[in-house]
Amino acid sequence: MIRCAAVLSLLLAGPALAAPPLSAASDNAAIHDEINAADPTITTPPAPVDRLLAAAELAEARLETAAEPGQVADLLGLTAAARKVAYQRTGAAIHLCQLLTAAERVQAREGLPPRLKAEASAFA
C-alpha cells in the first residue's frame, strides 16, 4: 500500500519531482528535456517556470563560450525554445529580449559560418 501511494504521488507531482534539477555538468539533452517538461503543449502538468528559466540560463551561458558551429547552433536552438516557452508561460517580454540578445551576440561573433549567422538573424 505504501509503495502504491509513493508511485501515485510521483505521478501526481508531474515532471517537477520526476527529474533532478539541472547542474552545470548537465548536457544539452538534459536541457532539452527540461524545456519539454516545462512546455504545457507537451507535458501536463508542466514543470515549474523556475526550472525552465534555469535551463534557459544554462543554455545561454554555454552559448557564450561555445566555439564549434554545431554547438553554437544547438545552443541557440535550445535558448530560443526555452525563452519562447518562458514567454508563453509568463507573458513577460524580458524572455523575448533575452532571445534577441543571444541572437545578436551570435551574429556579432567572428569566424562563424554565414549559415549560422542567418539562423541567428531569424530570432533578431
N, C-alpha and C positions, 0 to 999 in steps of 0.2 A: 504494500500500500504506500509506504514512504517513497519507494522508488518510482512508483507511478505519479505521485504528487510532484516529485522533483522534475520528471520529464515534462509534465504538464506545465509547470512553472516556467521552464525554459522555452517551451513553445509559445506560451502567452507573452513572455517578455520580449519576444521578437529578436531581431538581429543585434540589439544593443548588448545583450548578455551572451550571445552566441559566439562572438569573436572578441579576442583581446584587443585593446587599443593599439593603434599604430605606434611604432617606435622608429627611431632614426635608422635602424637597420632593416626596416620593412622594405620589401621590394615593390616594383611597380604593380605587380599582380595584386598585392595586398591593398595598395592604394586604390586600384580599380574596384576591388571587392567592397571596400569601404564606401566608395562613391555609389555603387549599385545598391548597397544596403540602405543608404540614406535617400535613394530616389523613390518617391512614392508611386511612380509609374511602373516600378519593377518589384518593389518589396512592400508588403503590407504586414504589419505597420512598419514605417520606415525607421531607420536608426536615428538617434538624436542629431540635430544640426551641429552640435559641437564636435561630434566625431567626423562629420563631413568637412567642417572647417579645418580640422587637424589634418585631414587628408589633402585638402587644397593647399594648405601652407607647406606641407612636406613636399608636394609636387612642385610648388613654386620655388622652394629653396633648392631643390635638386636641379630645376631648370636653369637656375642662375649659374650653376657650376658645371653643367653637362657640356662636354666638348664634342662628342661624337654626334653627327647629324641625326642618326637614328634615335639616339637617346633624347635629343632636343625635341624631335617630332613627337615621340611618345609622351614626354613630359608636358609638352604644350597641349596635347590632346587630353591628358588627364587633368591639367589645370582648367582647361575650357569646360570639360564635363562637370568637374566639381563646382566651379563658380556658377555655371548655368543652373545646376540643381539647387545650389545655395540661394540664388536669386529667386528661383521658382518657389522654394520653401519659405523664404523670409520676405520677399518683396523689396529687400534693401539694395539700392542701386550700387552700393560700395562693391558688391560682388562683380558687377559688370565692369566697374572701374578697375578692379584688381586684374580682371581678364585683359582689359585693354592695356594695362601697364605691362603685363607679362608679354603680350604680343608685340608691343612696341620695343621692348628690350630685345626680343629675338630679332626683330627687323634691324635693329641698330648694331647687332653683332657682326664683327668682321669674320670672314672665312666660311660663312655658312652658304650652302648651295642656294641659288635663286629660287628653286622649287620650295624650299623650306621658308624662305622669306615671304614668298607668295602665300603660303599656307598661313603664316602669321598675319598677313595683311587681311585675311578673311575675318579675323577677330578684331582688328583695329579699326 
